[in-house]
């Protein structure tokens, strides 16, 4: 993930827009070492960004484990040193990032492991309903956990929801004109949302590439998947899917699920140790 210099500065300036009053009053001039570890087993995310932030404030990174790996309890995963005042700048900015990103990555990885144990070819995808202003950090975190983005923006994929069709002129018009519409985007796949067996069958019959089932129960999903796969159509399940019910959808043999739940996972419990160098 590419982070621009102004994005790094924004993260720092949100926490310290002018100077650190406490550091100034204590007249801290000694060098320091900062180290991060986890109080519980977790999946790591955020190190790529924190390394950039550490260098941005003038610290030397002593070691940093790669993102996307399991971290055991009480294992250190990042360490840097430099001027004490710079160590203190990094402290809460980095801890805040780790608590969010590692929580998201760990949750996403739990979903991936459950799903792939049952259906190895199934993918966990995440929606674009991301906490505002956290997109890059959140996307990096779910990818570190083994999931992938479903749609990063509306610009790169075609996904037809009922709200589009309400303004387009209705499903009958869409179905009648689908062949023409598809010919205008030969390099793209058409994904169409279906809410039940009847609508799914209509879309299969006209040759959509992918069905996205919205809030369809796992049993009905399994029935639709059989029909869709027999006609060369992929199926994605969406709506209320989380770590608690992912097993049911994995058993339906859907090709992927789309979920928002990892973005709202519980925070990771991160330990920070700061000492004199």
Residue, then its C-alpha position, 0 to 999 in steps of 0.5 A: x500500500x502506498x502512503x503519501x508524505x502528506x498522509x503521514x504528516x496528517x497522522x502526526x499533526x492530528x495528534x501533535x499540531x504544534x508541539x508536545x507541551x509535556x515533553x517541553x515542560x519536562x525538558x526531555x533531551x535524552x535518547x529513547x527506545x520504543x518497542x511494541x508487542x501484543x498482550x494477546x495472540x493476533x495477526x499483524x498489520x500496520x508495521x509498513x505504515x509505522x515504519x514510514x512514520x518512525x522515519x518521518x519523525x527521525x527515528x531509526x527502525x531497529x526491527x519490524x516484523x512483516x505484516x500479514x503474519x501471526x504474532x504470539x502473545x508477548x512477542x515484540x514486533x516493532x522497535x525503534x530508537x532516536x531522540x526521546x521527543x521523537x519517540x514520544x511523537x510516534x508513541x500514540x500515533x503508532x499504538x492507535x494504528x496498531x490497535x485498529x489494524x491488528x484488530x481488523x486483520x485478526x478478525x479478517x483472518x478468522x473468517x478466512x480460516x473458517x471459510x477455507x477449511x470448508x471451501x478452499x476456493x472461497x474468498x472473503x471480500x470486504x465492502x467499501x463501507x469503511x470508517x471515513x478517512x481510514x480507507x488505505x489503512x483498513x484495506x491494508x489491514x484486511x489484506x494482511x488478514x488474508x481477505x480482499x477488497x470487493x469494491x474499492x471505488x465505484x469506478x472499477x467494477x459494474x455492480x447493479x443494485x435495485x436503486x440503479x434500476x429504479x432510476x433506469x426504468x425497471x428490471x424489465x427494461x434492464x433485462x431487455x437491454x442487457x445484451x446491448x449494455x454488456x456489449x459496451x463493456x466487453x472487458x468488464x464483468x456484470x455483477x447483478x444483485x438478486x434477493x431471491x431464487x426468482x430474480x436470481x434465475x432471471x439474471x442467470x437466464x440473460x447471462x450475467x457474469x456474477x450474482x450478488x445475493x443480498x441477505x439470502x439465507x445460507x440454505x437458499x444460497x446453496x440452491x441458487x449456487x447449484x443452478x448458477x454454477x451449472x450455467x457458468x455464473x459465479x455467486x457472491x453472498x452479502x448482507x449480515x455475514x460475519x465470523x459467527x455465521x461464515x461457516x454456514x455460507x462456506x457450506x453453501x459453496x458460494x464463491x465469495x462473501x462480502x462483509x463489512x464486519x472486519x472493519x468494526x472488529x474489537x481493537x487489539x491489545x497493544x503493549x508499548x515500552x519506552x526506555x532510555x537508549 
